[in-house]
Amino acid sequence: MPCVLLVCLASVQPLAAAEPAGKVLVLGDSLSAAYGIPKSAGWVALLEDRLQARGFPYEVVNISVSGETTAGGARRLPQALAEHRPRLVLLELGANDGLRALSLSQMQANLLAMVEASQASGARVLLLEMRIPTNYGQRYSSAFRASFRTVSEQTGAVLVPFFLDAIATDPGAFQEDGIHPEAEAQGHLLDAIWPYLQPLLD
């Protein structure tokens, strides 16, 4: 009887931990770098928590930098793709181009290059639409917003509508600079992205 028990015990193997399904690479600016708040409170950290809680075994890599432009992102992305080999890339760039009134044609070219590089590496892309205040002029503001849809249509990248829209008219949701969301508002940013991201995870 003891021998039989030992055989039974020997046949029981511990459950292996779930292997990561891949990496989610987030390339953004201060809105994704948790500017002015603890990094653990930013929407990217909340995304990682949600993925784990809902059983999606993805690793989130956040290479967002405050003040980043599309030109800077385009320079940094190739190395990040080679290093991390992500399955999904979330591009959240363009706001600083607009706030500095940089060339929209160059911004669009940079976004296009980043999406195409990501897709060529085998990743699927979510492109986060950005907006700028109308005090830059209606023509410039409209053309700025249209750039994101144009890139999405040309590449097939999933376009995420302006993810600050739910809090845009609530001054209390922003820090004193009126630009960067407070920690309490970060969940709204993630909720705006999630419906577009989740189908790509399944």
N, C-alpha and C positions, 0 to 999 in steps of 0.2 A: 504493500500500500504506500509506504513512504516513497518508493521509487517512482510509482505512478504519479504521485503528487509533484515530485521534482521535475518529471518530464513535462507535466502540465504547466508548471511555473516557468520552465525554460522556454516553452513555446509562446509565452506571452511577451510581446515586444512593446516597448514604450511607444506612444504615439509621437510621430515626428512633428516638429513645429511646422506650421504652414510656410512654404517657401514664398518669398515676395513674388507677386505677379509681374512686377516691373517697377519702374520709377516714374513719378510725376515730376517734371521739371517746371518750376515757376520762374519766369524771367520778367521782372517788373521793376518799378521804381519805388518811391517811398510808400505808396499805397499798399504795396505788397511786402515791404521791408519792415512793417510795423513801426513806422516813424513816430516817436514821441510816446510810445506805450511799450510795455514789456513784450518781447518777441512771442512769448507764450500766449499772449492775448490777441495776436494778429490773426487775420483770416486764414493765412496759410497754415499756421499752427493748428487752428481750429479744423481746417480741412484734414490734416493728418489725424487728429483725434477722431473725426467723424468716420474716416476710412477704416480705422481700426475698430471702432465701436460697431460698425455695420458689416464687418467681416470682409472688407476689401483689402487684401494683403499687398498694398502698394507702399513704397517708400517715397516720401516727398522730399525733394531737393529744392531748396529756395536759394536762388542766386540773385535775388533782387537787390538793387542798390539805390539808395535815395539820390535823387537828382539825375538818374539815368535817362538818356535819350535813346531814340531808336538807333542812332548811329553807334552809340556805345554798346547797346545790346547786340547789334549786328556784328560788332568786333569780337564780343565775348562768347557768343553763342556757339560757334564751331568747336571750340575747345570743350565747352560744356557737353555738347552732344557726343563728342568722342570719348569723354571721360565717363559720363553717366549712362549713355545709351538709353535714354528714356523711351517709354512707350507712349507717353502723353506729354505734350508741351503746352503750358499756359502762358501766352504772351500778353502782358499788361504793360504796354509802353505807348508813348505818344503824347502823354499829357505835358511833359516838359518841353517837347518840341513845340506844342501849341502855345504854352505859356511864354515861351521865348520868341514866338512868332517866326519860327524857322520855316524853311521851304517845305510846303506841303507835298510837292512832287518828290522831294528827297525823302521825306518821312514815309510816304507811300512805298517808294522803292525799297527803303530799309525794311519795312514790314513785310513786303513781298519776299525779299531775300531771306528773311528769318523763317517765314512760313515754309518756303520751298526747301530750305536747308533742313528744317526739322522733318519734313515729309520725306525727303531723300534719305534721311537716316533711319526711316521706318517708323517715325512717331506720328501720331495723330495730333492735331493742333486745335486748341481753343484760342480764338482771338478776341480779346476783351475790348469792346468799343469804348472809346473815351470821348469826352466832350470838354469844351472850354467855354468860359463865359461869353455872352454875346457882346460884351464891351470891346471885344477884339474886332467887332464888325460882323454883321450878319453873314456877309458873303464868305469871309474867312472861316467863321464858326461852322457854317453849313458844309463848306468844302472839307474842313477838318473831319467832321463826323462822317462824311460820305467816303472818305479814304478807307475807312475800315471795312465798309460794306463792299467796296470795290475789290479789295484784297481778298475778302472772303469769297466773293463770287468767282474770282479768277483762279483760286486755289482749291476751293472746296473746304477750307478751314471752317470750323463751327464758330459762328459769330455770337458772342454773348453780349446782349444789349447792356448799355451803361450800368455798371453794377453798383453805382452809388445812387441810382435813381430813387430808391425807396427812402433815402435819408437826405437827399439834396436840398430840400426846402426846410429842413429842421436844424436851426442853428445850434441847438443843444447837442446834436450828434457829432459836432466837430470840435476840435481843439481850438485854442485861442486864435490860431492863424486862419481859421475858417476854411482850411483846405483839407487837413488830415483828420479822418474820423477818430473819435474816441474809442477806447477799448470796448465800451458797451455797445457800440454800433457795428463791430466787426462781424458779428453773427449775421447781420443783414447782408453784408457783402458776400459772405459764403452762401447764404440762401439764394442770392441772385445768380450765382454761378452754378450751384449744384444741379439744377434740372438739365443743364446742358452738358455737364461733366458726367453725371451718373450713367447715362446710356453708353458712354464710351468705356466704362469700367466693366460692364457685364460681358 
